[in-house]
Amino acid sequence: MSAAEVTTTPKAWLMATRPKTLAAAFIPVAVGTAVAFADGKHSWAAAIAALIGAMLIQIGTNLANDYFDFKKGADTEDRLGPTRVVQAGLLSETAVRNAMILTFFLSAMAGSYLVFVGGWPILVIGILSILSGVAYTGGPFPLGYNGLGDVFVFIFFGIIAVTGTYYVQALEWSVDALIASVPVGLLSVAILIVNNYRDMDTDVLAGKRTLAVRIGRKATKVQYALALLIPYLIVAGQALTSKSAWVLLPLVSIPLAGILFRDFITLDGRALNPVLERTAKLLVVFGLLYTLGLTL
C-alpha cells in the first residue's frame, strides 16, 4: 500500500489523535465531577460539555505536537516512541495542520455552552487552554522545548481541568477540587516524564531542552518517583481529614505504581514504551478509583 493510500484511511487519522492519551482529558473531568457530586452541586450537561471540550483540546494538542515537532526537526527516523503520522509520511503536513485548526475550533464551539454557564472565567480558561495546546510545541518559545512541559501538564491537565470542571457545575471555586487536582496533575506529569526520559538522547540532538534533558537521568528518576508517590500521600491525608475510608480506594493501585517505578529505573530506550502506556493506565485506574471514592 502506498503512502498516499494510507493517508486516506481512518487508521492514519486515528493514530494522529493518539487515543491512548485521552485518559489525560477524561480523568480530570471525572474527578472534578465527583467532587461536585459529593457537594450536591453537579450538572450532567456541564460535565458532558466539559468532557467534549477537554477531549477536543487534547486531540488538537496531539495534532499540534505531530505537526510542529516535524517542522522543527524533533521527529526523525531515529524516533523511539510511537509513530508520528507526518514524520512517517502517513498524513501530509497541510492535512494535520488543518485538522489541528478544525479541532481547536470545535473545542471552542463545545466550550461556548460552558462560557454561557460559567461566564468569563471559563472563557479565559478556554482561550489559555487552546493557546497552550499550540504553544506546547509551536510558536517562538515552545513550552515543551524549554523545560516547561511538565509545568504545563500539571497546570492544565491537573489544576485547571479539575477545578474548572467543578466550577462550571457548582459556579464557585472549591478547595476540595483544588486538592483533588494535584494527584491527577502529578500522574499526568508522570506520563510526560517517561516520554521525555526515553527521548533524552534524540531530544538533545534536536535541540529540545525538556526538563529531563535539563536535570539529567538521576534527577528525572526522583521526579518520577515523587509523581507516583505524592498522589497516594494526598489520598491518605484526605482520608484522615474527611474520616472517610472510601477516599482510600486509589491505594489499591499501589502495586501497579511500584512495578512501574521498578521498570522505569531499569529500562531504557524503546523498552520504555510499555512503561509509558502503563503509566497512562495507572492514571486511569487511580482516577476511576478516586472518582468512585470521592463520590461515595
Residue pairs with C-beta under 8 A, 6 or more apart in sequence:
3 89
3 90
6 12
6 90
7 90
7 91
7 92
7 95
12 85
12 90
12 91
13 91
13 99
15 82
15 83
15 85
15 90
16 62
16 63
16 66
16 85
16 90
16 91
16 96
16 99
17 59
17 62
17 63
18 59
18 62
18 82
20 277
20 280
21 58
21 62
21 191
21 280
22 55
22 58
22 59
23 280
23 281
23 283
23 284
23 287
24 58
24 153
24 157
24 188
24 191
24 280
24 283
25 51
25 54
25 55
25 57
25 58
25 157
25 161
26 51
26 54
26 55
26 284
26 287
27 184
27 188
27 283
27 284
27 287
27 288
27 291
28 54
28 157
28 158
28 161
28 162
28 165
28 181
28 184
28 188
28 287
29 47
29 50
29 51
29 54
29 161
29 165
30 287
30 288
30 291
31 162
31 165
31 180
31 181
31 184
31 287
31 290
31 291
31 294
32 50
32 161
32 162
32 163
32 164
32 165
32 166
32 169
32 177
32 180
32 181
33 42
33 47
33 50
33 165
33 166
33 169
33 291
34 180
34 290
34 291
34 292
34 294
34 295
35 162
35 166
35 174
35 176
35 177
35 180
35 294
36 42
36 43
36 47
36 165
36 166
36 169
36 170
36 174
36 177
37 294
37 295
38 176
38 294
38 295
39 170
39 174
39 176
41 169
41 170
41 171
41 172
42 169
42 170
43 117
43 168
43 169
45 113
46 113
46 114
46 117
46 118
46 168
46 169
47 165
47 169
49 110
49 111
49 113
49 114
49 168
50 114
50 164
50 165
50 168
52 110
53 107
53 110
53 111
53 114
53 126
54 161
56 103
56 104
56 106
56 107
56 110
57 104
57 107
57 129
57 130
57 133
59 103
60 100
60 103
60 104
60 107
60 130
60 133
61 133
61 134
61 136
63 96
63 99
63 100
63 103
64 100
64 133
64 134
64 136
64 137
64 138
65 136
65 137
65 144
66 75
66 84
66 85
66 86
66 87
66 96
67 86
67 93
67 96
67 97
67 100
67 138
68 137
68 138
68 142
69 75
69 84
69 87
69 137
70 84
70 86
70 87
70 93
71 93
72 137
72 142
72 145
72 206
72 208
73 206
74 137
74 145
74 202
74 203
74 206
74 208
75 84
75 86
75 87
76 87
76 202
76 206
77 87
78 202
79 87
79 199
79 202
80 198
80 199
80 202
80 269
80 270
80 272
80 273
81 195
81 198
81 199
81 273
81 276
82 273
83 90
85 91
85 96
86 92
86 93
86 96
100 134
104 130
104 133
104 134
107 126
107 130
108 126
108 130
111 122
111 126
114 122
114 126
114 168
115 122
115 123
115 126
117 168
117 171
118 167
118 168
118 171
121 167
122 164
122 167
122 168
125 160
125 164
128 156
128 160
129 156
129 160
132 143
132 152
132 156
135 141
135 142
135 143
136 142
136 143
136 144
136 149
136 152
137 143
137 144
137 145
143 149
143 151
143 152
144 152
144 208
144 210
145 207
145 208
145 209
145 210
146 209
147 209
147 210
147 211
147 213
147 214
148 211
149 192
149 196
149 210
149 211
150 189
150 192
150 193
150 211
150 223
153 185
153 188
153 189
153 191
153 192
154 185
154 186
154 188
154 189
155 185
157 184
157 185
157 188
158 181
158 182
158 184
158 185
158 186
158 188
158 189
159 178
159 181
159 182
159 185
160 181
161 181
161 184
162 177
162 178
162 180
162 181
162 184
162 185
163 173
163 174
163 177
163 178
163 181
165 177
166 173
166 174
166 177
167 173
167 174
167 177
179 234
179 238
180 290
180 294
182 230
182 231
182 234
183 230
183 231
183 232
183 234
183 235
183 250
183 286
183 290
184 231
184 283
184 287
184 290
186 226
186 227
186 228
186 230
186 231
187 227
187 228
187 231
187 279
187 282
187 283
187 286
187 287
188 283
189 227
190 224
190 227
190 228
190 279
190 282
190 283
191 276
191 279
191 280
191 283
193 212
193 220
193 223
193 224
193 227
194 224
194 264
194 272
194 275
194 276
194 279
195 276
196 203
196 210
196 211
196 212
196 213
196 220
197 212
197 217
197 220
197 221
197 224
197 264
197 272
198 268
198 269
198 270
198 272
198 273
198 276
199 208
199 210
199 212
200 210
200 212
200 213
200 217
200 220
203 209
203 210
203 212
203 213
204 213
211 220
211 223
212 220
215 223
221 264
221 265
224 261
224 264
225 261
228 257
228 260
228 261
228 282
229 257
231 250
231 286
232 250
232 251
232 254
232 257
235 247
235 248
235 250
235 251
235 290
235 293
236 248
236 251
238 244
238 247
239 245
239 247
239 248
244 293
244 296
246 292
246 293
246 294
246 296
247 290
247 293
247 294
248 293
249 289
249 290
249 292
249 293
250 286
250 289
250 290
250 293
252 289
253 282
253 285
253 286
253 289
256 278
256 281
256 282
256 285
257 282
260 275
260 278
260 279
260 282
263 274
263 275
263 278
264 272
264 275
267 275
